[in-house]
Amino acid sequence: MASVESSGTPLSPDGTAQEEAVQASQWTWLARIRRPQGRKGEVLADILTDFPEKFAERRRLWLLPDAAPAKAGRVAAPRAVELVNHWLHKGGVVLHFSGVDSINDAETLAGLIVAIPRVERAALGEDETYIGDLIGCTLVDVAGAEPVLVGEVEDVDRTAGPVALLVVHGAGGEILVPFAKSYLRKIDLQAKRVEMALPAGLIDLNATEKA
């Protein structure tokens, strides 16, 4: 899929040494591959970016193991791929990579994260935040007189509805928290902390539904 020099260092489609991207401390997640889609190597992926239209502007992408960058610090064994075609499909995105030409090839990609080095991502406004940056942050409920630790954000589910759900690991297990602008009070990415004023009973309701 990517050419290889005599030294054995994999190259990205534009000839950049893969080692350069391996050393990036953080990645921006664009999609999570679910399964094959079609018979020519296409895959269906969940969209993890607020800018799915940007796929049209990208040829070089990276495939990573599904491990949160905030926990891993440095993601092991990224794989450079060339995107040759894509289209939106039923709330997700279908991706076709160069060299992935069969259902069997596509099946080997299931569960991988499609990403780019953080330095290549689109610039945001002052009041905007990348959803993927929330993974690994501590969620704190500041609705009451004293802040309450809810847990750590382990994932973000964008498929459940119009509002993304933060998948939070709390003391009692998994909690789903709507990432609604009306709840949000502060995001401090340096401190890995998200403050939200959550409605009374929301956390207990989630715990009850999962019990």
SULSUL-V309529 format. One record per pair of residues at least 4 apart in sequence whose C-alpha atoms are under 7 Angstrom apart, sorted by sequence separation. I is the first residue (numbers start at 1). J is the second residue. If there is no record, write none. Layout:
i->(I	I)
j->(J	J)
This chain:
i->(4	5	11	12	18	19	38	54	68	69	88	89	101	102	103	104	116	124	142	169	170	180	188	189	198	201	202	203	204	205	206	207	4	5	11	12	36	37	67	69	88	89	100	142	169	170	188	4	11	12	36	37	69	87	88	100	141	142	158	168	169	187	188	3	4	10	11	36	37	86	87	140	141	157	158	167	168	187	2	3	9	10	35	36	86	87	140	141	156	157	167	168	186	187	2	9	35	86	140	141	156	157	167	186	2	33	34	85	86	139	140	156	157	166	167	185	186	2	33	34	85	139	155	156	165	166	184	185	33	34	84	139	155	165	166	184	185	32	33	83	84	138	139	153	154	165	166	183	184	31	32	64	83	84	138	139	153	154	164	165	183	31	32	63	64	82	83	137	138	153	154	163	164	183	31	62	63	81	82	136	137	152	153	163	30	31	62	63	81	136	151	152	163	30	31	62	135	136	151	152	29	30	61	62	134	135	151	29	60	61	135	150	151	60	61	60	61	59	60	59	59	175	176	175	175	27	26	47	66	46	47	66	13	26	45	46	65	66	25	26	44	45	64	65	25	44	45	63	64	44	63	64	43	44	63	42	43	62	63	42	43	61	62	142	42	61	62	138	139	140	141	142	143	41	61	137	138	139	140	141	142	143	22	136	137	138	139	140	141	137	141	41	41	40	41	18	40	41	39	40	43	39	41	42	41	70	71	70	36	68	12	13	68	12	13	36	36	35	35	33	34	33	34	2	33	2	32	33	1	32	33	32	31	32	31	29	30	29	30	29	28	29	27	28	27	28	27	28	26	27	26	24	28	21	1	1	29	28)
j->(8	9	15	16	22	23	42	58	72	73	92	93	105	106	107	108	120	128	146	173	174	184	192	193	202	205	206	207	208	209	210	211	9	10	16	17	41	42	72	74	93	94	105	147	174	175	193	10	17	18	42	43	75	93	94	106	147	148	164	174	175	193	194	10	11	17	18	43	44	93	94	147	148	164	165	174	175	194	10	11	17	18	43	44	94	95	148	149	164	165	175	176	194	195	11	18	44	95	149	150	165	166	176	195	12	43	44	95	96	149	150	166	167	176	177	195	196	13	44	45	96	150	166	167	176	177	195	196	45	46	96	151	167	177	178	196	197	45	46	96	97	151	152	166	167	178	179	196	197	45	46	78	97	98	152	153	167	168	178	179	197	46	47	78	79	97	98	152	153	168	169	178	179	198	47	78	79	97	98	152	153	168	169	179	47	48	79	80	98	153	168	169	180	48	49	80	153	154	169	170	48	49	80	81	153	154	170	49	80	81	155	170	171	81	82	82	83	82	83	83	84	203	206	206	207	69	69	92	111	92	93	112	60	73	92	93	112	113	73	74	92	93	112	113	74	93	94	112	113	94	113	114	94	95	114	94	95	114	115	95	96	114	115	195	96	115	116	192	193	194	195	196	197	96	116	192	193	194	195	196	197	198	78	192	193	194	195	196	197	194	198	100	101	101	102	80	102	103	102	103	106	103	105	106	106	135	136	136	103	135	80	81	136	81	82	106	107	107	110	109	110	110	111	80	111	81	111	112	81	112	113	113	113	114	114	113	114	114	115	115	115	116	115	116	116	117	117	118	117	118	118	117	121	117	98	99	132	132)
